[in-house]
Amino acid sequence: MSAKKLQVGWYGLGSMGKPMAENLQKYLAKNDQSLIYNNRTMASGDSLKSLGASPASSFGELVSKSDVVFTMVNNDDTLKSLLQQAYDTKDLSGKIFVDCSTVHPDTTKAVTEEITKQKATFLAAPMFGGPAIAAPGKLVVAIGGPSSAVETVKPYFQDVIARKVIVCKEEPSSASMLKIAGNIITVNLMEAVSEAQVFAEQTGIGCGPMEELISEGFGPVAGGYSGRMTSGNYAPALDKRPGFGVSLSIKDANYALAIAEDAGVKLPATEIANKNMKAARDEHGEVLDCAAMYGTLRKEAGLNFFNDKSRQSDE
């Protein structure tokens, strides 16, 4: 069956899921189709509905009406709980489940086994990139699972949600493991940018020239991390949602460290970055971006945790 004839469903409209779903709906609309969506907070889908997508009253309804079901959630337990609702719909035969979340490879293996029992197919398709990259559809996706299902869903990703699709092995957990490896680079790059910016401020170089160098010399990803710091978005106002919450980043780092320990691999830089993120959260709470290690390093250098563009207190 061609991709154009499949009904597509989407669950998860957070800071990443929402722009991804909106880009997918725009693509489907060009082919006279519409996305079915559901979310814990349905009001988050208002803009998606305005683009022509159709709300489902529950995840179970979404699954029953869809041939391909995308999920984008914040942790392993949420994914497992959500998919239990899918199993309760009974007939999943022939459906393809595509999870874009960052979860532990062991979770992916367990979910794959259960969905296979239901005569359905599971693909792991975690994303690389943040909300600012998701909005224009320029993410990178790693996708693992049976090749026939991968080929079926690739049109929904390539030049729609993502600029690049990296095809992994036939085991879905291979994509989850690549995502964990990528997160090692992510947290270490944020730590390096944080250190450079604090160094620049304390030595008189200035954050502006430092950010220009980071962006031009080390690319837009590193430049984007620098922007999270200099703009103050690493510590947003308490009524604002962080771009990517510090606790989610700590979760990702913990997964990498645990898997590395099992494999006999040392990740000293990741340990430092994780320590600095945890220190930020311990002192200033959950309303912090993953770049909050910048605040920790500022404080260690004798500066205020908050810069002049971030929030100024935790009250």
Contacts in CASP RR format, 6 or more apart in sequence:
PFRMAT RR
TARGET T0000
AUTHOR 0000-0000-0000
METHOD contacts of the structure
MODEL  1
MSAKKLQVGWYGLGSMGKPMAENLQKYLAKNDQSLIYNNRTMASGDSLKS
LGASPASSFGELVSKSDVVFTMVNNDDTLKSLLQQAYDTKDLSGKIFVDC
STVHPDTTKAVTEEITKQKATFLAAPMFGGPAIAAPGKLVVAIGGPSSAV
ETVKPYFQDVIARKVIVCKEEPSSASMLKIAGNIITVNLMEAVSEAQVFA
EQTGIGCGPMEELISEGFGPVAGGYSGRMTSGNYAPALDKRPGFGVSLSI
KDANYALAIAEDAGVKLPATEIANKNMKAARDEHGEVLDCAAMYGTLRKE
AGLNFFNDKSRQSDE
1 67 0 8 1.000
1 152 0 8 1.000
3 152 0 8 1.000
3 153 0 8 1.000
3 155 0 8 1.000
3 156 0 8 1.000
4 31 0 8 1.000
4 33 0 8 1.000
6 67 0 8 1.000
6 68 0 8 1.000
6 152 0 8 1.000
7 33 0 8 1.000
7 36 0 8 1.000
7 65 0 8 1.000
7 66 0 8 1.000
7 67 0 8 1.000
7 68 0 8 1.000
8 24 0 8 1.000
8 28 0 8 1.000
8 33 0 8 1.000
8 35 0 8 1.000
8 36 0 8 1.000
8 66 0 8 1.000
8 67 0 8 1.000
8 68 0 8 1.000
8 69 0 8 1.000
8 70 0 8 1.000
8 156 0 8 1.000
9 35 0 8 1.000
9 36 0 8 1.000
9 37 0 8 1.000
9 56 0 8 1.000
9 62 0 8 1.000
9 65 0 8 1.000
9 66 0 8 1.000
9 68 0 8 1.000
9 69 0 8 1.000
9 70 0 8 1.000
10 17 0 8 1.000
10 21 0 8 1.000
10 24 0 8 1.000
10 35 0 8 1.000
10 36 0 8 1.000
10 37 0 8 1.000
10 38 0 8 1.000
10 53 0 8 1.000
10 62 0 8 1.000
10 69 0 8 1.000
10 70 0 8 1.000
10 71 0 8 1.000
10 72 0 8 1.000
11 37 0 8 1.000
11 38 0 8 1.000
11 39 0 8 1.000
11 59 0 8 1.000
11 62 0 8 1.000
11 69 0 8 1.000
11 70 0 8 1.000
11 71 0 8 1.000
11 72 0 8 1.000
11 73 0 8 1.000
11 82 0 8 1.000
12 18 0 8 1.000
12 21 0 8 1.000
12 37 0 8 1.000
12 38 0 8 1.000
12 39 0 8 1.000
12 40 0 8 1.000
12 71 0 8 1.000
12 72 0 8 1.000
12 73 0 8 1.000
13 21 0 8 1.000
13 37 0 8 1.000
13 39 0 8 1.000
13 41 0 8 1.000
13 44 0 8 1.000
13 45 0 8 1.000
13 48 0 8 1.000
14 39 0 8 1.000
14 44 0 8 1.000
14 72 0 8 1.000
15 130 0 8 1.000
15 131 0 8 1.000
15 241 0 8 1.000
15 243 0 8 1.000
15 244 0 8 1.000
16 72 0 8 1.000
16 100 0 8 1.000
16 127 0 8 1.000
16 130 0 8 1.000
16 131 0 8 1.000
16 134 0 8 1.000
16 244 0 8 1.000
17 72 0 8 1.000
17 100 0 8 1.000
17 134 0 8 1.000
18 44 0 8 1.000
18 45 0 8 1.000
18 47 0 8 1.000
18 48 0 8 1.000
19 131 0 8 1.000
19 134 0 8 1.000
19 135 0 8 1.000
19 137 0 8 1.000
20 72 0 8 1.000
20 100 0 8 1.000
20 127 0 8 1.000
20 134 0 8 1.000
20 137 0 8 1.000
20 139 0 8 1.000
20 161 0 8 1.000
21 35 0 8 1.000
21 37 0 8 1.000
21 48 0 8 1.000
21 53 0 8 1.000
21 70 0 8 1.000
21 72 0 8 1.000
22 47 0 8 1.000
22 48 0 8 1.000
22 51 0 8 1.000
23 134 0 8 1.000
23 137 0 8 1.000
23 160 0 8 1.000
23 161 0 8 1.000
24 35 0 8 1.000
24 70 0 8 1.000
24 156 0 8 1.000
24 160 0 8 1.000
24 161 0 8 1.000
25 34 0 8 1.000
25 35 0 8 1.000
25 48 0 8 1.000
25 51 0 8 1.000
25 52 0 8 1.000
25 53 0 8 1.000
26 51 0 8 1.000
26 160 0 8 1.000
27 156 0 8 1.000
27 160 0 8 1.000
28 34 0 8 1.000
28 35 0 8 1.000
29 51 0 8 1.000
29 52 0 8 1.000
34 52 0 8 1.000
34 53 0 8 1.000
34 54 0 8 1.000
35 48 0 8 1.000
35 52 0 8 1.000
35 53 0 8 1.000
35 54 0 8 1.000
36 53 0 8 1.000
36 54 0 8 1.000
36 55 0 8 1.000
36 56 0 8 1.000
36 62 0 8 1.000
36 65 0 8 1.000
36 66 0 8 1.000
37 45 0 8 1.000
37 48 0 8 1.000
37 49 0 8 1.000
37 53 0 8 1.000
37 54 0 8 1.000
37 55 0 8 1.000
37 56 0 8 1.000
37 62 0 8 1.000
38 55 0 8 1.000
38 56 0 8 1.000
38 57 0 8 1.000
38 58 0 8 1.000
38 59 0 8 1.000
38 60 0 8 1.000
38 61 0 8 1.000
38 62 0 8 1.000
39 45 0 8 1.000
42 55 0 8 1.000
45 53 0 8 1.000
45 55 0 8 1.000
49 55 0 8 1.000
56 62 0 8 1.000
56 65 0 8 1.000
58 85 0 8 1.000
59 82 0 8 1.000
59 85 0 8 1.000
59 86 0 8 1.000
60 85 0 8 1.000
60 86 0 8 1.000
60 88 0 8 1.000
60 89 0 8 1.000
62 69 0 8 1.000
63 69 0 8 1.000
63 85 0 8 1.000
63 86 0 8 1.000
63 89 0 8 1.000
63 92 0 8 1.000
63 95 0 8 1.000
64 89 0 8 1.000
64 91 0 8 1.000
66 95 0 8 1.000
67 94 0 8 1.000
67 95 0 8 1.000
67 96 0 8 1.000
68 95 0 8 1.000
68 96 0 8 1.000
68 98 0 8 1.000
68 152 0 8 1.000
68 153 0 8 1.000
68 156 0 8 1.000
69 86 0 8 1.000
69 95 0 8 1.000
69 96 0 8 1.000
69 97 0 8 1.000
69 98 0 8 1.000
70 98 0 8 1.000
70 99 0 8 1.000
70 100 0 8 1.000
70 156 0 8 1.000
71 79 0 8 1.000
71 82 0 8 1.000
71 83 0 8 1.000
71 97 0 8 1.000
71 98 0 8 1.000
71 99 0 8 1.000
71 100 0 8 1.000
71 101 0 8 1.000
72 99 0 8 1.000
72 100 0 8 1.000
72 101 0 8 1.000
73 79 0 8 1.000
73 82 0 8 1.000
73 99 0 8 1.000
73 101 0 8 1.000
74 101 0 8 1.000
74 248 0 8 1.000
75 101 0 8 1.000
75 103 0 8 1.000
75 248 0 8 1.000
75 251 0 8 1.000
76 103 0 8 1.000
76 104 0 8 1.000
76 107 0 8 1.000
79 99 0 8 1.000
79 101 0 8 1.000
79 103 0 8 1.000
79 107 0 8 1.000
79 111 0 8 1.000
80 107 0 8 1.000
80 110 0 8 1.000
80 111 0 8 1.000
83 97 0 8 1.000
83 111 0 8 1.000
83 114 0 8 1.000
83 115 0 8 1.000
86 92 0 8 1.000
86 97 0 8 1.000
86 118 0 8 1.000
87 114 0 8 1.000
87 118 0 8 1.000
92 115 0 8 1.000
92 118 0 8 1.000
92 119 0 8 1.000
92 120 0 8 1.000
93 118 0 8 1.000
93 119 0 8 1.000
93 120 0 8 1.000
94 119 0 8 1.000
94 120 0 8 1.000
94 121 0 8 1.000
95 120 0 8 1.000
95 121 0 8 1.000
96 120 0 8 1.000
96 121 0 8 1.000
96 122 0 8 1.000
96 123 0 8 1.000
96 149 0 8 1.000
96 152 0 8 1.000
96 153 0 8 1.000
97 115 0 8 1.000
97 120 0 8 1.000
97 121 0 8 1.000
97 122 0 8 1.000
97 123 0 8 1.000
98 123 0 8 1.000
98 125 0 8 1.000
98 153 0 8 1.000
99 108 0 8 1.000
99 111 0 8 1.000
99 122 0 8 1.000
99 123 0 8 1.000
99 124 0 8 1.000
99 125 0 8 1.000
99 126 0 8 1.000
100 125 0 8 1.000
100 126 0 8 1.000
100 127 0 8 1.000
100 141 0 8 1.000
101 126 0 8 1.000
102 126 0 8 1.000
102 127 0 8 1.000
102 176 0 8 1.000
102 179 0 8 1.000
102 180 0 8 1.000
102 183 0 8 1.000
102 248 0 8 1.000
102 251 0 8 1.000
102 252 0 8 1.000
103 124 0 8 1.000
103 126 0 8 1.000
103 176 0 8 1.000
104 176 0 8 1.000
104 180 0 8 1.000
104 255 0 8 1.000
105 173 0 8 1.000
105 176 0 8 1.000
105 177 0 8 1.000
105 180 0 8 1.000
105 259 0 8 1.000
106 173 0 8 1.000
107 176 0 8 1.000
108 122 0 8 1.000
108 124 0 8 1.000
108 172 0 8 1.000
108 173 0 8 1.000
108 175 0 8 1.000
108 176 0 8 1.000
109 171 0 8 1.000
109 172 0 8 1.000
109 173 0 8 1.000
111 122 0 8 1.000
112 122 0 8 1.000
112 124 0 8 1.000
112 171 0 8 1.000
112 172 0 8 1.000
112 173 0 8 1.000
115 121 0 8 1.000
115 122 0 8 1.000
116 122 0 8 1.000
121 145 0 8 1.000
121 146 0 8 1.000
121 149 0 8 1.000
122 145 0 8 1.000
122 172 0 8 1.000
123 143 0 8 1.000
123 144 0 8 1.000
123 145 0 8 1.000
123 146 0 8 1.000
123 149 0 8 1.000
123 150 0 8 1.000
123 153 0 8 1.000
123 172 0 8 1.000
123 175 0 8 1.000
124 142 0 8 1.000
124 143 0 8 1.000
124 144 0 8 1.000
124 145 0 8 1.000
124 172 0 8 1.000
124 173 0 8 1.000
124 174 0 8 1.000
124 175 0 8 1.000
124 176 0 8 1.000
125 141 0 8 1.000
125 142 0 8 1.000
125 143 0 8 1.000
125 144 0 8 1.000
125 153 0 8 1.000
125 157 0 8 1.000
125 175 0 8 1.000
126 141 0 8 1.000
126 142 0 8 1.000
126 175 0 8 1.000
126 176 0 8 1.000
126 178 0 8 1.000
126 179 0 8 1.000
127 134 0 8 1.000
127 139 0 8 1.000
127 140 0 8 1.000
127 141 0 8 1.000
127 161 0 8 1.000
127 162 0 8 1.000
128 139 0 8 1.000
128 140 0 8 1.000
128 141 0 8 1.000
128 142 0 8 1.000
128 179 0 8 1.000
128 182 0 8 1.000
128 186 0 8 1.000
129 139 0 8 1.000
129 140 0 8 1.000
129 221 0 8 1.000
130 139 0 8 1.000
130 243 0 8 1.000
130 244 0 8 1.000
131 243 0 8 1.000
131 244 0 8 1.000
132 224 0 8 1.000
133 139 0 8 1.000
134 161 0 8 1.000
137 160 0 8 1.000
137 161 0 8 1.000
137 162 0 8 1.000
137 163 0 8 1.000
138 162 0 8 1.000
138 163 0 8 1.000
139 161 0 8 1.000
139 162 0 8 1.000
139 163 0 8 1.000
140 162 0 8 1.000
140 163 0 8 1.000
140 164 0 8 1.000
140 165 0 8 1.000
140 166 0 8 1.000
141 157 0 8 1.000
141 161 0 8 1.000
141 162 0 8 1.000
141 164 0 8 1.000
141 165 0 8 1.000
141 166 0 8 1.000
142 166 0 8 1.000
142 168 0 8 1.000
142 175 0 8 1.000
142 178 0 8 1.000
142 179 0 8 1.000
143 150 0 8 1.000
143 153 0 8 1.000
143 154 0 8 1.000
143 157 0 8 1.000
143 165 0 8 1.000
143 166 0 8 1.000
143 167 0 8 1.000
143 168 0 8 1.000
143 175 0 8 1.000
144 150 0 8 1.000
144 167 0 8 1.000
144 168 0 8 1.000
144 169 0 8 1.000
144 170 0 8 1.000
144 171 0 8 1.000
144 172 0 8 1.000
144 174 0 8 1.000
144 175 0 8 1.000
145 168 0 8 1.000
145 169 0 8 1.000
145 170 0 8 1.000
145 171 0 8 1.000
145 172 0 8 1.000
145 174 0 8 1.000
145 175 0 8 1.000
146 170 0 8 1.000
147 170 0 8 1.000
150 167 0 8 1.000
154 165 0 8 1.000
157 165 0 8 1.000
158 165 0 8 1.000
166 178 0 8 1.000
168 174 0 8 1.000
168 175 0 8 1.000
168 178 0 8 1.000
177 259 0 8 1.000
180 252 0 8 1.000
180 255 0 8 1.000
180 256 0 8 1.000
180 259 0 8 1.000
181 256 0 8 1.000
183 252 0 8 1.000
183 253 0 8 1.000
183 255 0 8 1.000
183 256 0 8 1.000
184 256 0 8 1.000
184 267 0 8 1.000
184 270 0 8 1.000
186 249 0 8 1.000
186 252 0 8 1.000
187 249 0 8 1.000
187 252 0 8 1.000
187 253 0 8 1.000
187 256 0 8 1.000
187 270 0 8 1.000
187 273 0 8 1.000
187 274 0 8 1.000
187 277 0 8 1.000
187 290 0 8 1.000
188 269 0 8 1.000
188 270 0 8 1.000
188 273 0 8 1.000
189 221 0 8 1.000
189 222 0 8 1.000
189 225 0 8 1.000
190 225 0 8 1.000
190 273 0 8 1.000
190 290 0 8 1.000
190 291 0 8 1.000
190 293 0 8 1.000
190 294 0 8 1.000
191 269 0 8 1.000
191 272 0 8 1.000
191 273 0 8 1.000
191 276 0 8 1.000
191 293 0 8 1.000
193 214 0 8 1.000
193 222 0 8 1.000
193 223 0 8 1.000
193 225 0 8 1.000
193 226 0 8 1.000
193 229 0 8 1.000
193 291 0 8 1.000
193 294 0 8 1.000
194 229 0 8 1.000
194 276 0 8 1.000
194 291 0 8 1.000
194 293 0 8 1.000
194 294 0 8 1.000
194 295 0 8 1.000
194 297 0 8 1.000
195 297 0 8 1.000
196 210 0 8 1.000
196 214 0 8 1.000
197 207 0 8 1.000
197 210 0 8 1.000
197 211 0 8 1.000
197 226 0 8 1.000
197 229 0 8 1.000
197 230 0 8 1.000
197 294 0 8 1.000
198 294 0 8 1.000
198 297 0 8 1.000
198 298 0 8 1.000
198 301 0 8 1.000
198 303 0 8 1.000
199 205 0 8 1.000
200 206 0 8 1.000
200 207 0 8 1.000
200 208 0 8 1.000
200 209 0 8 1.000
200 210 0 8 1.000
201 207 0 8 1.000
201 298 0 8 1.000
201 301 0 8 1.000
201 303 0 8 1.000
202 301 0 8 1.000
202 303 0 8 1.000
207 230 0 8 1.000
208 230 0 8 1.000
210 226 0 8 1.000
211 223 0 8 1.000
211 226 0 8 1.000
211 227 0 8 1.000
211 230 0 8 1.000
214 222 0 8 1.000
214 223 0 8 1.000
214 225 0 8 1.000
214 226 0 8 1.000
215 222 0 8 1.000
215 223 0 8 1.000
215 224 0 8 1.000
215 226 0 8 1.000
225 291 0 8 1.000
227 233 0 8 1.000
228 234 0 8 1.000
228 243 0 8 1.000
228 289 0 8 1.000
228 291 0 8 1.000
228 294 0 8 1.000
229 291 0 8 1.000
229 294 0 8 1.000
229 307 0 8 1.000
230 307 0 8 1.000
230 309 0 8 1.000
231 309 0 8 1.000
232 307 0 8 1.000
232 309 0 8 1.000
232 310 0 8 1.000
233 242 0 8 1.000
233 243 0 8 1.000
233 289 0 8 1.000
233 291 0 8 1.000
233 310 0 8 1.000
234 288 0 8 1.000
234 289 0 8 1.000
234 291 0 8 1.000
234 292 0 8 1.000
234 294 0 8 1.000
234 295 0 8 1.000
234 310 0 8 1.000
235 284 0 8 1.000
235 287 0 8 1.000
235 288 0 8 1.000
235 289 0 8 1.000
235 292 0 8 1.000
235 295 0 8 1.000
235 305 0 8 1.000
235 306 0 8 1.000
235 310 0 8 1.000
235 311 0 8 1.000
236 242 0 8 1.000
236 243 0 8 1.000
236 287 0 8 1.000
236 288 0 8 1.000
236 289 0 8 1.000
236 310 0 8 1.000
236 311 0 8 1.000
237 287 0 8 1.000
237 311 0 8 1.000
238 287 0 8 1.000
238 311 0 8 1.000
238 314 0 8 1.000
238 315 0 8 1.000
240 287 0 8 1.000
242 287 0 8 1.000
242 288 0 8 1.000
242 289 0 8 1.000
242 290 0 8 1.000
243 289 0 8 1.000
243 290 0 8 1.000
244 289 0 8 1.000
244 290 0 8 1.000
245 286 0 8 1.000
245 288 0 8 1.000
245 289 0 8 1.000
245 290 0 8 1.000
246 277 0 8 1.000
246 280 0 8 1.000
246 281 0 8 1.000
246 286 0 8 1.000
246 288 0 8 1.000
246 289 0 8 1.000
246 290 0 8 1.000
246 292 0 8 1.000
247 281 0 8 1.000
247 286 0 8 1.000
248 290 0 8 1.000
249 277 0 8 1.000
249 290 0 8 1.000
250 274 0 8 1.000
250 277 0 8 1.000
250 278 0 8 1.000
250 281 0 8 1.000
253 270 0 8 1.000
253 273 0 8 1.000
253 274 0 8 1.000
253 277 0 8 1.000
254 274 0 8 1.000
256 267 0 8 1.000
256 270 0 8 1.000
257 267 0 8 1.000
257 270 0 8 1.000
257 271 0 8 1.000
257 274 0 8 1.000
260 266 0 8 1.000
260 267 0 8 1.000
260 270 0 8 1.000
273 293 0 8 1.000
276 293 0 8 1.000
276 296 0 8 1.000
276 297 0 8 1.000
277 290 0 8 1.000
277 292 0 8 1.000
277 293 0 8 1.000
277 296 0 8 1.000
279 293 0 8 1.000
279 296 0 8 1.000
280 288 0 8 1.000
280 292 0 8 1.000
280 293 0 8 1.000
280 295 0 8 1.000
280 296 0 8 1.000
280 305 0 8 1.000
281 288 0 8 1.000
281 292 0 8 1.000
283 305 0 8 1.000
284 292 0 8 1.000
284 305 0 8 1.000
284 314 0 8 1.000
285 314 0 8 1.000
295 305 0 8 1.000
295 306 0 8 1.000
295 307 0 8 1.000
296 305 0 8 1.000
298 304 0 8 1.000
298 305 0 8 1.000
298 307 0 8 1.000
299 305 0 8 1.000
306 312 0 8 1.000
306 313 0 8 1.000
END
